[in-house]
Amino acid sequence: MSTNPRSVESLRLKEAKLMNLSQLVEHFVRHGQIAGKSDQTSNWYVRRLGAFESYLKKQGHSLRVTQLTLGDAERYIGFLLSKDTRWADHPYHKPDVGQRLSMTTIHGHVRSLR
């Protein structure tokens, strides 16, 4: 018995619309693991997307996937560009007050949002 790819895609879309951001991140990481991505890569995404989720929570966002907009991502990047403390949430470094995030760090957050 063959499954219609369009019906599977439609089902996935309906499922995604019911998810919140943390569920979507969990699904993304699981897919990466199945595809052979390393634990380090998975953790890299989890940290960056978790920071985005924390930012949205502080803004009072619903965190529903269907409520996420390009504007949310743009405001988050603007927030990162304006931060004046590096390493604030880093697991291995002490916070460095008065130092902006590097453009490499900002680009990493942008890549994770894509």
CORTAFEN-V710965 format. One record per residue. N is the residue number from 1. RES is the residue in three letters. SS is DSSP state (a for helix, b for strand, c for the rest). Layout:
{{N RES SS} {N RES SS}}
This chain:
{{1 MET c} {2 SER c} {3 THR c} {4 ASN c} {5 PRO a} {6 ARG a} {7 SER a} {8 VAL a} {9 GLU a} {10 SER a} {11 LEU a} {12 ARG a} {13 LEU a} {14 LYS a} {15 GLU a} {16 ALA a} {17 LYS a} {18 LEU a} {19 MET c} {20 ASN b} {21 LEU a} {22 SER a} {23 GLN a} {24 LEU a} {25 VAL a} {26 GLU a} {27 HIS a} {28 PHE a} {29 VAL a} {30 ARG a} {31 HIS a} {32 GLY a} {33 GLN a} {34 ILE a} {35 ALA c} {36 GLY c} {37 LYS c} {38 SER c} {39 ASP a} {40 GLN a} {41 THR a} {42 SER a} {43 ASN a} {44 TRP a} {45 TYR a} {46 VAL a} {47 ARG a} {48 ARG a} {49 LEU a} {50 GLY a} {51 ALA a} {52 PHE a} {53 GLU a} {54 SER a} {55 TYR a} {56 LEU a} {57 LYS a} {58 LYS a} {59 GLN c} {60 GLY c} {61 HIS c} {62 SER c} {63 LEU c} {64 ARG b} {65 VAL a} {66 THR a} {67 GLN a} {68 LEU c} {69 THR c} {70 LEU a} {71 GLY a} {72 ASP a} {73 ALA a} {74 GLU a} {75 ARG a} {76 TYR a} {77 ILE a} {78 GLY a} {79 PHE a} {80 LEU a} {81 LEU a} {82 SER a} {83 LYS c} {84 ASP c} {85 THR b} {86 ARG b} {87 TRP c} {88 ALA c} {89 ASP c} {90 HIS c} {91 PRO c} {92 TYR c} {93 HIS c} {94 LYS c} {95 PRO c} {96 ASP b} {97 VAL b} {98 GLY c} {99 GLN c} {100 ARG c} {101 LEU c} {102 SER c} {103 MET a} {104 THR a} {105 THR a} {106 ILE a} {107 HIS a} {108 GLY a} {109 HIS a} {110 VAL a} {111 ARG a} {112 SER a} {113 LEU a} {114 ARG c}}
